[in-house]
Structure formats: C-alpha cells, structure tokens
Amino acid sequence: MSGWTEADFRGEIDIFGTKSTRGSLLVNLVLSGYAAYRTQLFCYLKSCGREELSTMNLCAGVDGSMTAA
C-alpha cells in the first residue's frame, strides 16, 4: 500500500456485490474489525475478573486512574 497514490485509494472497486472505494473498504474491513475484536477481548477480560481494566484501556489504549464516582 505504500506505493498507492491518492487516486488509488479513491479508485472504485466492486467487492461482495457492493461498489466502494479502496480506501473506504480498507477502513471498514480492517479498522472496524479491529475495533470489534478489541472490544470483544476487553469484555472477555473484564468478565474473567480483570478489575484493573477501565474504559480508558478500551477507548484510548492507556491505563486510566480508577477513582470512585
């Protein structure tokens, strides 16, 4: 992908019976799938008792302070 130009990312392709641009397809398939996987892993770890994990770990990828509300 490092050799792709702006025009390449904007190029239209037909995949799975739907027309889309290459850039849009990359965002929807790769990044959206990663976010769903990350959320699933976070929920699994929380259900296993990992109480030190917070929303900051999921959303920002950093350790946040656990303060009582």
C-alpha positions as CSV (number, residue, x, y, z in Angstrom):
1,M,0.0,0.0,0.0
2,S,2.9,2.4,0.4
3,G,3.1,2.7,-3.3
4,W,-0.6,3.6,-3.7
5,T,-1.5,7.2,-4.7
6,E,-4.5,9.2,-3.5
7,A,-6.1,8.2,-6.8
8,D,-5.6,4.5,-6.0
9,F,-7.4,4.9,-2.6
10,R,-10.2,6.7,-4.3
11,G,-10.5,4.1,-7.1
12,E,-13.8,2.3,-7.1
13,I,-14.0,-1.4,-6.8
14,D,-16.8,-3.9,-6.7
15,I,-16.5,-6.4,-3.9
16,F,-19.1,-8.6,-2.3
17,G,-21.6,-7.1,-4.8
18,T,-21.2,-3.6,-3.5
19,K,-19.3,-0.7,-5.1
20,S,-16.9,1.1,-2.8
21,T,-13.6,2.9,-2.9
22,R,-10.5,1.1,-1.9
23,G,-9.9,3.5,1.0
24,S,-13.4,3.0,2.3
25,L,-13.1,-0.7,2.1
26,L,-9.8,-0.7,4.0
27,V,-11.3,1.4,6.8
28,N,-14.5,-0.7,7.0
29,L,-12.9,-4.1,6.9
30,V,-9.6,-3.6,8.7
31,L,-10.1,-0.9,11.2
32,S,-13.7,-1.7,12.1
33,G,-12.9,-5.3,12.5
34,Y,-10.0,-4.4,14.8
35,A,-12.3,-2.3,17.0
36,A,-14.8,-5.1,17.3
37,Y,-12.1,-7.6,18.2
38,R,-10.6,-5.2,20.7
39,T,-14.0,-4.7,22.4
40,Q,-14.6,-8.4,22.5
41,L,-11.3,-9.1,24.1
42,F,-11.8,-6.2,26.6
43,C,-15.3,-7.6,27.6
44,Y,-13.8,-11.1,27.9
45,L,-11.0,-10.0,30.2
46,K,-13.5,-7.9,32.4
47,S,-15.7,-11.0,32.7
48,C,-12.7,-13.0,33.9
49,G,-12.2,-10.6,36.8
50,R,-9.6,-8.2,35.4
51,E,-11.0,-5.3,37.5
52,E,-7.9,-3.1,36.9
53,L,-9.1,-2.5,33.3
54,S,-11.2,0.6,32.7
55,T,-12.9,2.3,29.8
56,M,-9.6,4.2,29.2
57,N,-7.9,0.9,28.3
58,L,-10.6,0.2,25.7
59,C,-11.1,3.6,24.2
60,A,-7.7,5.2,24.5
61,G,-5.4,2.3,24.9
62,V,-3.9,3.7,28.1
63,D,-4.1,2.9,31.8
64,G,-6.5,5.3,33.4
65,S,-7.0,6.0,37.1
66,M,-9.7,4.1,38.9
67,T,-11.5,6.6,41.0
68,A,-14.8,6.1,42.8
69,A,-17.6,8.1,41.3
